[in-house]
Amino acid sequence: MVTHFDASLDKISVHHVGNQSLNELYALSEQPLELKDELIPKLLMKYFLTPFEKANEVYHLMHPSDDLNLNVLHHFATMAFEDPEKFHEASEQIAKQLYNVSNHPNIKPGELYVAYFHDVQIEGNQLDVIGIFKSENKETYLKVYPEDNGFGVDYEENAININKLDKGCLIFNIEKENGYKVVVIDKTNTSSEAAVYWKDQFLQLKIRNDSFNQTNNTLSIYKNFVTQKLDDEFEMSKADKIDLLNRSMKYFKEKETFDIDEFGQEVIGNPEAVESFKAYKSSYEEEFDTPINDNFQISDNAVKKQQRVYKSVLKLDKNFHIYIHGDNKLIEKGFDDEKSMNYYKVYFREEQ
C-alpha cells in the first residue's frame, strides 16, 4: 500500500512524446518545471500519487537477459537517485526511451512528467521516489464566474482532469539490486497490442513473488481449476462448484498460512481432485514461469481482491439468481418430467 501523507514534490520535468509509427516527434524541455504557485505542487501531488493508494501489486524492473544494467529505466533511475543534479538529464533519456517503444498506431501522444518525491511510503518505509506519468486524454471544462450582477460562462479545451491519471509508475529507492520496488497504473490502451508497451516494453517489469502474489495467484488458479478443469474429470453441478469456491475463500479468510496438503484435505476433499489441482498448479507455474510455494503467508489484501471475483451466484435462466453462501446440502437439483424443466429445492428454517 502506498501512502503520501508526509511526501513532498522536489522537482518535475515535462516533455512531450509522440507516436513514432505515425511520424510524430518528441519535444524535450530545457530545464525542470518551475513551480511558483504554492497550490500547483499540491494539485500535482493529488494527480500523481492518489491513484496509487489502492495499488497492492509490487513489481521489479528487469531485463530478459537478467542483466539489470540493460534496463534503461533502471539505469536512469539510478542516475537520478545517486546524483540529483542529473535528474533532468535522466528525465530526457526516459522520454526518449518511451518514444522508442511508442510504435503502435493505437498509442496516443501526450505529456510525460518525470517527478522526484521525498518521503513516499510503501510497506512501512518512507523513501525517495521517481515518478513517471503520462497524460493522454484531454477534456473540456466549463468555468462559471461572477459578471455584471450575474454570471458568465467560459471554457477551456485540452485540459487535464487531475482525478484521472492515464499512466504512471513509482520507482522506490530500495532494493536496487533486485530492480527497485515499482508500482504501476495503466488506465488506457486496453487493446492487447498497444497495452503491452507501458509495462512490458517501456518499464520491463516482473511481478514480485511475495505473499500478496502467492495468495492472489493461488486463488486465481483454484478458481479456474474449479470452473474450467473439474468438468473434464468429474461430474459436478454448479451448486457444488460454488460450494468449493466458498470453502476455499473461507479457508483463506480464516488461516494465516497456506499449506497445499491441508488445503486439499479441508477444502477439496477428494484425493483424485487434490492431485488434479496440484498438477494444474504445476502446469501454470511452468507456463508462466511463476513458481508458487506449497506453503506461504496468506495476504489479507489479496484475499479481499479475489473475493470480488469469486462468484457465489447460481443464475437460472433470466428468472432467478440463487446466492449460495453456506451448506450446499440444503439445496437439491432435480428434473420435472411434466414441465420438462430443471428445478432446485432449497431447505431453510426461517425467512429473514
HUUR-V28602 format. One record per run of one state. SS is the DSSP state (A for helix, B for strand, O for the rest). FROM is the first residue (numbers start at 1). TO is the last residue. Records with the same first field share a line. If there is no record, write none. Layout:
SS=FROM-TO + FROM-TO
This chain:
O=1-1 + 4-7 + 18-19 + 23-25 + 28-37 + 55-58 + 62-67 + 71-71 + 83-83 + 102-109 + 123-124 + 136-138 + 148-149 + 160-166 + 173-175 + 179-180 + 187-191 + 204-204 + 208-210 + 234-237 + 255-256 + 269-270 + 289-294 + 298-299 + 308-312 + 317-319 + 324-327 + 337-340 + 347-352
B=2-3 + 8-17 + 26-27 + 59-61 + 110-122 + 125-135 + 139-147 + 150-159 + 167-172 + 181-186 + 205-207 + 257-259 + 295-297 + 313-316 + 320-323 + 331-336 + 341-346
A=20-22 + 38-54 + 68-70 + 72-82 + 84-101 + 176-178 + 192-203 + 211-233 + 238-254 + 260-268 + 271-288 + 300-307 + 328-330
